[in-house]
Each structure stands twice: as C-alpha cells, then as structure tokens.
Amino acid sequence: MIQIYHNNRCSKSRCALQYLEESKQPFEVVNYLQNPPSTSELNELLLKLKLEPLDLVRKNETMFKEQFKNKTLSRIEWIQVLHENPILIERPIVVGENSALIARPPEMTLDFLKNNS
C-alpha cells in the first residue's frame, strides 16, 4: 500500500495528498509530526529514497540553522536527529512497495502513481 508522510500545514503536502485521493488507489496517511518514524523506519525510508539522512533534512528550518547546520554527524546520528525532531523531515514523502520519493514538486506524485499502480 502507498503511504504519504504528510504535514497538513504544508501546501505541497496537501497537494500531493489530493493527487493520491483523486487516484482512487488505497493509501495511508502518516502524520509523522504526531507519530515520528522510528530510527529503523527512517533507515528503510532512506533506502527506498536512495538518499542519505542529510538529504532528507529541511535545511531552512530554524531548528536546523540554530542547532545542526555546522555539525558533522554520522548516518546513525542524523537518523536519530530526524527521529527526535520530525519537523526537520522533508515533506511530502510518497512511499510505495519498493521505492519512495520526496514529492517536490507535488506533481511528481502523478508519475509515482503510474509507476506503482
């Protein structure tokens, strides 16, 4: 089943969610700010995204700029930071069985749905 890591306050996330709703495919909404992914879930997500943890960080967030910008952390440490501070996770993320993408722009969701239906 397709999942979307969603933040309702984000317009791009709402747009990607709308594409999923219109597709009529079954999907699950993951409200990752209320229920942060575990470190193992983040690791699996990063593998599907084919990204490193720092690639998943929202670098314009105040928290990142103030606490993490000039730090050199290991992969495991960055995953822990994302788990403890889910506001730093880029959004929206659309996840399928074997792949995932950061849906920016949200229209990327449409191609993802074609390839994962």
PyMOL commands that set and color helices and strands:
alter all, ss='L'
color gray80, all
select helices_A, chain A and resi 11-23+39-49+53-56+62-68+75-84+86-88+108-115
alter helices_A, ss='H'
color red, helices_A
select strands_A, chain A and resi 2-5+27-30+93-95+100-102
alter strands_A, ss='S'
color yellow, strands_A
deselect
rebuild
show_as cartoon
